[in-house]
Amino acid sequence: MSNKIKVRREQLNLTQKEVADQLHIAESAYQRYEQDKSEPAVRRAIAIAKVLKTTVDKLY
């Protein structure tokens, strides 16, 4: 998931901070998802997909 969310975020020209703000989480928490240091819970994965205007299955 980590590489796919990074690629999608970059396609949308969003910063990590912008995505984190929309998710109402710390930027460092979002960075851990992109760095594959943490795996988001299902609800968070759904929220990430929504912010990135895609579906969860396309992120995995």
PyMOL Python script that loads the backbone (N, CA, C, O; Angstrom):
from pymol import cmd

cmd.read_pdbstr("""\
ATOM      1  N   MET A   1       0.821  -1.191   0.000  1.00  0.00           N
ATOM      2  CA  MET A   1       0.000   0.000   0.000  1.00  0.00           C
ATOM      3  C   MET A   1       0.866   1.256   0.000  1.00  0.00           C
ATOM      4  O   MET A   1       0.495   2.251  -0.624  1.00  0.00           O
ATOM      5  N   SER A   2       1.991   1.237   0.672  1.00  0.00           N
ATOM      6  CA  SER A   2       2.783   2.453   0.873  1.00  0.00           C
ATOM      7  C   SER A   2       3.162   3.137  -0.436  1.00  0.00           C
ATOM      8  O   SER A   2       2.973   4.345  -0.575  1.00  0.00           O
ATOM      9  N   ASN A   3       3.690   2.385  -1.394  1.00  0.00           N
ATOM     10  CA  ASN A   3       4.100   2.990  -2.657  1.00  0.00           C
ATOM     11  C   ASN A   3       2.901   3.506  -3.438  1.00  0.00           C
ATOM     12  O   ASN A   3       2.978   4.560  -4.070  1.00  0.00           O
ATOM     13  N   LYS A   4       1.811   2.785  -3.400  1.00  0.00           N
ATOM     14  CA  LYS A   4       0.628   3.190  -4.163  1.00  0.00           C
ATOM     15  C   LYS A   4       0.004   4.471  -3.621  1.00  0.00           C
ATOM     16  O   LYS A   4      -0.460   5.302  -4.401  1.00  0.00           O
ATOM     17  N   ILE A   5      -0.017   4.647  -2.304  1.00  0.00           N
ATOM     18  CA  ILE A   5      -0.601   5.887  -1.789  1.00  0.00           C
ATOM     19  C   ILE A   5       0.319   7.073  -2.086  1.00  0.00           C
ATOM     20  O   ILE A   5      -0.152   8.184  -2.331  1.00  0.00           O
ATOM     21  N   LYS A   6       1.612   6.836  -2.064  1.00  0.00           N
ATOM     22  CA  LYS A   6       2.547   7.910  -2.387  1.00  0.00           C
ATOM     23  C   LYS A   6       2.391   8.328  -3.847  1.00  0.00           C
ATOM     24  O   LYS A   6       2.305   9.518  -4.150  1.00  0.00           O
ATOM     25  N   VAL A   7       2.356   7.362  -4.738  1.00  0.00           N
ATOM     26  CA  VAL A   7       2.210   7.652  -6.164  1.00  0.00           C
ATOM     27  C   VAL A   7       0.901   8.392  -6.422  1.00  0.00           C
ATOM     28  O   VAL A   7       0.882   9.381  -7.156  1.00  0.00           O
ATOM     29  N   ARG A   8      -0.184   7.922  -5.828  1.00  0.00           N
ATOM     30  CA  ARG A   8      -1.480   8.564  -6.043  1.00  0.00           C
ATOM     31  C   ARG A   8      -1.497   9.990  -5.475  1.00  0.00           C
ATOM     32  O   ARG A   8      -2.032  10.905  -6.099  1.00  0.00           O
ATOM     33  N   ARG A   9      -0.917  10.165  -4.305  1.00  0.00           N
ATOM     34  CA  ARG A   9      -0.842  11.503  -3.708  1.00  0.00           C
ATOM     35  C   ARG A   9      -0.079  12.447  -4.626  1.00  0.00           C
ATOM     36  O   ARG A   9      -0.497  13.585  -4.837  1.00  0.00           O
ATOM     37  N   GLU A  10       1.026  11.981  -5.164  1.00  0.00           N
ATOM     38  CA  GLU A  10       1.827  12.805  -6.066  1.00  0.00           C
ATOM     39  C   GLU A  10       1.072  13.101  -7.367  1.00  0.00           C
ATOM     40  O   GLU A  10       1.197  14.195  -7.919  1.00  0.00           O
ATOM     41  N   GLN A  11       0.294  12.141  -7.856  1.00  0.00           N
ATOM     42  CA  GLN A  11      -0.515  12.379  -9.060  1.00  0.00           C
ATOM     43  C   GLN A  11      -1.506  13.517  -8.841  1.00  0.00           C
ATOM     44  O   GLN A  11      -1.819  14.265  -9.767  1.00  0.00           O
ATOM     45  N   LEU A  12      -1.995  13.641  -7.618  1.00  0.00           N
ATOM     46  CA  LEU A  12      -2.964  14.681  -7.278  1.00  0.00           C
ATOM     47  C   LEU A  12      -2.286  15.980  -6.827  1.00  0.00           C
ATOM     48  O   LEU A  12      -2.955  16.944  -6.456  1.00  0.00           O
ATOM     49  N   ASN A  13      -0.953  15.988  -6.865  1.00  0.00           N
ATOM     50  CA  ASN A  13      -0.173  17.160  -6.440  1.00  0.00           C
ATOM     51  C   ASN A  13      -0.506  17.601  -5.018  1.00  0.00           C
ATOM     52  O   ASN A  13      -0.642  18.791  -4.736  1.00  0.00           O
ATOM     53  N   LEU A  14      -0.634  16.617  -4.132  1.00  0.00           N
ATOM     54  CA  LEU A  14      -0.894  16.889  -2.727  1.00  0.00           C
ATOM     55  C   LEU A  14       0.373  16.633  -1.915  1.00  0.00           C
ATOM     56  O   LEU A  14       1.171  15.756  -2.246  1.00  0.00           O
ATOM     57  N   THR A  15       0.541  17.401  -0.862  1.00  0.00           N
ATOM     58  CA  THR A  15       1.645  17.145   0.054  1.00  0.00           C
ATOM     59  C   THR A  15       1.187  16.143   1.111  1.00  0.00           C
ATOM     60  O   THR A  15      -0.009  15.898   1.276  1.00  0.00           O
ATOM     61  N   GLN A  16       2.146  15.575   1.814  1.00  0.00           N
ATOM     62  CA  GLN A  16       1.809  14.676   2.912  1.00  0.00           C
ATOM     63  C   GLN A  16       0.999  15.423   3.964  1.00  0.00           C
ATOM     64  O   GLN A  16       0.059  14.870   4.536  1.00  0.00           O
ATOM     65  N   LYS A  17       1.359  16.674   4.221  1.00  0.00           N
ATOM     66  CA  LYS A  17       0.647  17.464   5.217  1.00  0.00           C
ATOM     67  C   LYS A  17      -0.795  17.707   4.792  1.00  0.00           C
ATOM     68  O   LYS A  17      -1.698  17.634   5.626  1.00  0.00           O
ATOM     69  N   GLU A  18      -1.029  17.991   3.531  1.00  0.00           N
ATOM     70  CA  GLU A  18      -2.395  18.224   3.057  1.00  0.00           C
ATOM     71  C   GLU A  18      -3.261  16.977   3.239  1.00  0.00           C
ATOM     72  O   GLU A  18      -4.415  17.071   3.657  1.00  0.00           O
ATOM     73  N   VAL A  19      -2.701  15.819   2.926  1.00  0.00           N
ATOM     74  CA  VAL A  19      -3.457  14.578   3.096  1.00  0.00           C
ATOM     75  C   VAL A  19      -3.704  14.324   4.577  1.00  0.00           C
ATOM     76  O   VAL A  19      -4.820  13.989   4.972  1.00  0.00           O
ATOM     77  N   ALA A  20      -2.680  14.480   5.390  1.00  0.00           N
ATOM     78  CA  ALA A  20      -2.815  14.272   6.834  1.00  0.00           C
ATOM     79  C   ALA A  20      -3.871  15.205   7.419  1.00  0.00           C
ATOM     80  O   ALA A  20      -4.686  14.788   8.242  1.00  0.00           O
ATOM     81  N   ASP A  21      -3.856  16.460   6.996  1.00  0.00           N
ATOM     82  CA  ASP A  21      -4.849  17.412   7.493  1.00  0.00           C
ATOM     83  C   ASP A  21      -6.264  16.977   7.133  1.00  0.00           C
ATOM     84  O   ASP A  21      -7.174  17.082   7.956  1.00  0.00           O
ATOM     85  N   GLN A  22      -6.453  16.493   5.918  1.00  0.00           N
ATOM     86  CA  GLN A  22      -7.780  16.039   5.508  1.00  0.00           C
ATOM     87  C   GLN A  22      -8.220  14.794   6.277  1.00  0.00           C
ATOM     88  O   GLN A  22      -9.414  14.555   6.460  1.00  0.00           O
ATOM     89  N   LEU A  23      -7.240  14.005   6.725  1.00  0.00           N
ATOM     90  CA  LEU A  23      -7.539  12.802   7.505  1.00  0.00           C
ATOM     91  C   LEU A  23      -7.647  13.102   9.005  1.00  0.00           C
ATOM     92  O   LEU A  23      -8.040  12.242   9.793  1.00  0.00           O
ATOM     93  N   HIS A  24      -7.294  14.330   9.382  1.00  0.00           N
ATOM     94  CA  HIS A  24      -7.298  14.748  10.794  1.00  0.00           C
ATOM     95  C   HIS A  24      -6.335  13.907  11.629  1.00  0.00           C
ATOM     96  O   HIS A  24      -6.641  13.486  12.745  1.00  0.00           O
ATOM     97  N   ILE A  25      -5.148  13.677  11.034  1.00  0.00           N
ATOM     98  CA  ILE A  25      -4.087  12.958  11.746  1.00  0.00           C
ATOM     99  C   ILE A  25      -2.800  13.770  11.622  1.00  0.00           C
ATOM    100  O   ILE A  25      -2.712  14.694  10.813  1.00  0.00           O
ATOM    101  N   ALA A  26      -1.818  13.418  12.424  1.00  0.00           N
ATOM    102  CA  ALA A  26      -0.515  14.080  12.346  1.00  0.00           C
ATOM    103  C   ALA A  26       0.177  13.707  11.039  1.00  0.00           C
ATOM    104  O   ALA A  26       0.007  12.601  10.525  1.00  0.00           O
ATOM    105  N   GLU A  27       0.950  14.633  10.517  1.00  0.00           N
ATOM    106  CA  GLU A  27       1.702  14.362   9.290  1.00  0.00           C
ATOM    107  C   GLU A  27       2.622  13.161   9.482  1.00  0.00           C
ATOM    108  O   GLU A  27       2.792  12.351   8.570  1.00  0.00           O
ATOM    109  N   SER A  28       3.214  13.048  10.671  1.00  0.00           N
ATOM    110  CA  SER A  28       4.122  11.928  10.948  1.00  0.00           C
ATOM    111  C   SER A  28       3.388  10.583  10.886  1.00  0.00           C
ATOM    112  O   SER A  28       3.968   9.579  10.473  1.00  0.00           O
ATOM    113  N   ALA A  29       2.127  10.562  11.293  1.00  0.00           N
ATOM    114  CA  ALA A  29       1.342   9.323  11.214  1.00  0.00           C
ATOM    115  C   ALA A  29       1.126   8.940   9.758  1.00  0.00           C
ATOM    116  O   ALA A  29       1.255   7.772   9.391  1.00  0.00           O
ATOM    117  N   TYR A  30       0.796   9.924   8.931  1.00  0.00           N
ATOM    118  CA  TYR A  30       0.606   9.643   7.506  1.00  0.00           C
ATOM    119  C   TYR A  30       1.921   9.198   6.862  1.00  0.00           C
ATOM    120  O   TYR A  30       1.935   8.286   6.035  1.00  0.00           O
ATOM    121  N   GLN A  31       3.011   9.837   7.240  1.00  0.00           N
ATOM    122  CA  GLN A  31       4.319   9.470   6.694  1.00  0.00           C
ATOM    123  C   GLN A  31       4.643   8.008   6.966  1.00  0.00           C
ATOM    124  O   GLN A  31       5.246   7.336   6.130  1.00  0.00           O
ATOM    125  N   ARG A  32       4.247   7.517   8.130  1.00  0.00           N
ATOM    126  CA  ARG A  32       4.506   6.107   8.467  1.00  0.00           C
ATOM    127  C   ARG A  32       3.774   5.172   7.509  1.00  0.00           C
ATOM    128  O   ARG A  32       4.279   4.093   7.199  1.00  0.00           O
ATOM    129  N   TYR A  33       2.602   5.565   7.038  1.00  0.00           N
ATOM    130  CA  TYR A  33       1.886   4.750   6.052  1.00  0.00           C
ATOM    131  C   TYR A  33       2.670   4.712   4.744  1.00  0.00           C
ATOM    132  O   TYR A  33       2.823   3.650   4.141  1.00  0.00           O
ATOM    133  N   GLU A  34       3.161   5.859   4.307  1.00  0.00           N
ATOM    134  CA  GLU A  34       3.912   5.916   3.052  1.00  0.00           C
ATOM    135  C   GLU A  34       5.261   5.211   3.161  1.00  0.00           C
ATOM    136  O   GLU A  34       5.769   4.685   2.171  1.00  0.00           O
ATOM    137  N   GLN A  35       5.833   5.200   4.340  1.00  0.00           N
ATOM    138  CA  GLN A  35       7.135   4.567   4.534  1.00  0.00           C
ATOM    139  C   GLN A  35       7.016   3.090   4.897  1.00  0.00           C
ATOM    140  O   GLN A  35       8.013   2.423   5.173  1.00  0.00           O
ATOM    141  N   ASP A  36       5.793   2.597   4.892  1.00  0.00           N
ATOM    142  CA  ASP A  36       5.513   1.193   5.216  1.00  0.00           C
ATOM    143  C   ASP A  36       5.971   0.817   6.624  1.00  0.00           C
ATOM    144  O   ASP A  36       6.351  -0.325   6.885  1.00  0.00           O
ATOM    145  N   LYS A  37       5.927   1.797   7.524  1.00  0.00           N
ATOM    146  CA  LYS A  37       6.270   1.547   8.926  1.00  0.00           C
ATOM    147  C   LYS A  37       5.030   1.263   9.751  1.00  0.00           C
ATOM    148  O   LYS A  37       5.121   0.815  10.894  1.00  0.00           O
ATOM    149  N   SER A  38       3.869   1.525   9.164  1.00  0.00           N
ATOM    150  CA  SER A  38       2.601   1.302   9.838  1.00  0.00           C
ATOM    151  C   SER A  38       1.548   0.980   8.787  1.00  0.00           C
ATOM    152  O   SER A  38       1.597   1.491   7.669  1.00  0.00           O
ATOM    153  N   GLU A  39       0.609   0.140   9.150  1.00  0.00           N
ATOM    154  CA  GLU A  39      -0.487  -0.235   8.262  1.00  0.00           C
ATOM    155  C   GLU A  39      -1.775   0.397   8.804  1.00  0.00           C
ATOM    156  O   GLU A  39      -2.112   0.201   9.972  1.00  0.00           O
ATOM    157  N   PRO A  40      -2.491   1.145   7.975  1.00  0.00           N
ATOM    158  CA  PRO A  40      -3.709   1.777   8.476  1.00  0.00           C
ATOM    159  C   PRO A  40      -4.813   0.770   8.762  1.00  0.00           C
ATOM    160  O   PRO A  40      -4.931  -0.255   8.091  1.00  0.00           O
ATOM    161  N   ALA A  41      -5.614   1.080   9.768  1.00  0.00           N
ATOM    162  CA  ALA A  41      -6.800   0.267  10.051  1.00  0.00           C
ATOM    163  C   ALA A  41      -7.762   0.422   8.872  1.00  0.00           C
ATOM    164  O   ALA A  41      -7.614   1.332   8.056  1.00  0.00           O
ATOM    165  N   VAL A  42      -8.730  -0.456   8.791  1.00  0.00           N
ATOM    166  CA  VAL A  42      -9.672  -0.457   7.671  1.00  0.00           C
ATOM    167  C   VAL A  42     -10.347   0.900   7.502  1.00  0.00           C
ATOM    168  O   VAL A  42     -10.418   1.420   6.388  1.00  0.00           O
ATOM    169  N   ARG A  43     -10.836   1.472   8.579  1.00  0.00           N
ATOM    170  CA  ARG A  43     -11.515   2.783   8.493  1.00  0.00           C
ATOM    171  C   ARG A  43     -10.580   3.853   7.959  1.00  0.00           C
ATOM    172  O   ARG A  43     -10.982   4.697   7.159  1.00  0.00           O
ATOM    173  N   ARG A  44      -9.331   3.816   8.404  1.00  0.00           N
ATOM    174  CA  ARG A  44      -8.350   4.806   7.945  1.00  0.00           C
ATOM    175  C   ARG A  44      -8.012   4.563   6.469  1.00  0.00           C
ATOM    176  O   ARG A  44      -7.861   5.519   5.708  1.00  0.00           O
ATOM    177  N   ALA A  45      -7.893   3.308   6.063  1.00  0.00           N
ATOM    178  CA  ALA A  45      -7.609   2.996   4.661  1.00  0.00           C
ATOM    179  C   ALA A  45      -8.737   3.515   3.766  1.00  0.00           C
ATOM    180  O   ALA A  45      -8.481   4.031   2.679  1.00  0.00           O
ATOM    181  N   ILE A  46      -9.964   3.379   4.218  1.00  0.00           N
ATOM    182  CA  ILE A  46     -11.115   3.893   3.461  1.00  0.00           C
ATOM    183  C   ILE A  46     -11.024   5.415   3.358  1.00  0.00           C
ATOM    184  O   ILE A  46     -11.276   5.985   2.297  1.00  0.00           O
ATOM    185  N   ALA A  47     -10.666   6.062   4.450  1.00  0.00           N
ATOM    186  CA  ALA A  47     -10.543   7.519   4.455  1.00  0.00           C
ATOM    187  C   ALA A  47      -9.412   7.977   3.532  1.00  0.00           C
ATOM    188  O   ALA A  47      -9.554   8.968   2.815  1.00  0.00           O
ATOM    189  N   ILE A  48      -8.303   7.260   3.551  1.00  0.00           N
ATOM    190  CA  ILE A  48      -7.181   7.591   2.662  1.00  0.00           C
ATOM    191  C   ILE A  48      -7.625   7.479   1.207  1.00  0.00           C
ATOM    192  O   ILE A  48      -7.340   8.359   0.395  1.00  0.00           O
ATOM    193  N   ALA A  49      -8.310   6.412   0.887  1.00  0.00           N
ATOM    194  CA  ALA A  49      -8.793   6.218  -0.482  1.00  0.00           C
ATOM    195  C   ALA A  49      -9.719   7.354  -0.901  1.00  0.00           C
ATOM    196  O   ALA A  49      -9.651   7.828  -2.035  1.00  0.00           O
ATOM    197  N   LYS A  50     -10.566   7.781  -0.005  1.00  0.00           N
ATOM    198  CA  LYS A  50     -11.497   8.870  -0.310  1.00  0.00           C
ATOM    199  C   LYS A  50     -10.736  10.164  -0.589  1.00  0.00           C
ATOM    200  O   LYS A  50     -11.013  10.852  -1.571  1.00  0.00           O
ATOM    201  N   VAL A  51      -9.779  10.492   0.277  1.00  0.00           N
ATOM    202  CA  VAL A  51      -8.982  11.707   0.091  1.00  0.00           C
ATOM    203  C   VAL A  51      -8.209  11.645  -1.228  1.00  0.00           C
ATOM    204  O   VAL A  51      -8.061  12.652  -1.921  1.00  0.00           O
ATOM    205  N   LEU A  52      -7.723  10.459  -1.563  1.00  0.00           N
ATOM    206  CA  LEU A  52      -6.936  10.291  -2.791  1.00  0.00           C
ATOM    207  C   LEU A  52      -7.794   9.989  -4.015  1.00  0.00           C
ATOM    208  O   LEU A  52      -7.278   9.678  -5.089  1.00  0.00           O
ATOM    209  N   LYS A  53      -9.104  10.084  -3.837  1.00  0.00           N
ATOM    210  CA  LYS A  53     -10.075   9.921  -4.941  1.00  0.00           C
ATOM    211  C   LYS A  53      -9.866   8.621  -5.702  1.00  0.00           C
ATOM    212  O   LYS A  53      -9.763   8.597  -6.929  1.00  0.00           O
ATOM    213  N   THR A  54      -9.808   7.540  -4.927  1.00  0.00           N
ATOM    214  CA  THR A  54      -9.641   6.210  -5.492  1.00  0.00           C
ATOM    215  C   THR A  54     -10.363   5.211  -4.595  1.00  0.00           C
ATOM    216  O   THR A  54     -11.112   5.602  -3.700  1.00  0.00           O
ATOM    217  N   THR A  55     -10.143   3.944  -4.832  1.00  0.00           N
ATOM    218  CA  THR A  55     -10.738   2.910  -4.005  1.00  0.00           C
ATOM    219  C   THR A  55      -9.662   2.188  -3.206  1.00  0.00           C
ATOM    220  O   THR A  55      -8.488   2.199  -3.576  1.00  0.00           O
ATOM    221  N   VAL A  56     -10.066   1.571  -2.127  1.00  0.00           N
ATOM    222  CA  VAL A  56      -9.118   0.859  -1.273  1.00  0.00           C
ATOM    223  C   VAL A  56      -8.424  -0.261  -2.055  1.00  0.00           C
ATOM    224  O   VAL A  56      -7.215  -0.455  -1.922  1.00  0.00           O
ATOM    225  N   ASP A  57      -9.176  -0.986  -2.859  1.00  0.00           N
ATOM    226  CA  ASP A  57      -8.564  -2.110  -3.584  1.00  0.00           C
ATOM    227  C   ASP A  57      -7.482  -1.636  -4.544  1.00  0.00           C
ATOM    228  O   ASP A  57      -6.558  -2.398  -4.826  1.00  0.00           O
ATOM    229  N   LYS A  58      -7.555  -0.427  -5.054  1.00  0.00           N
ATOM    230  CA  LYS A  58      -6.514   0.088  -5.942  1.00  0.00           C
ATOM    231  C   LYS A  58      -5.274   0.523  -5.166  1.00  0.00           C
ATOM    232  O   LYS A  58      -4.210   0.713  -5.754  1.00  0.00           O
ATOM    233  N   LEU A  59      -5.404   0.679  -3.864  1.00  0.00           N
ATOM    234  CA  LEU A  59      -4.265   1.067  -3.044  1.00  0.00           C
ATOM    235  C   LEU A  59      -3.493  -0.147  -2.509  1.00  0.00           C
ATOM    236  O   LEU A  59      -2.375   0.001  -2.015  1.00  0.00           O
ATOM    237  N   TYR A  60      -4.078  -1.331  -2.606  1.00  0.00           N
ATOM    238  CA  TYR A  60      -3.408  -2.538  -2.115  1.00  0.00           C
ATOM    239  C   TYR A  60      -2.883  -3.389  -3.232  1.00  0.00           C
ATOM    240  O   TYR A  60      -2.292  -4.440  -2.982  1.00  0.00           O
TER     241      TYR A  60
END
""", "prot")
cmd.dss("prot")
cmd.show_as("cartoon", "prot")
cmd.util.cbc("prot")
cmd.orient("prot")
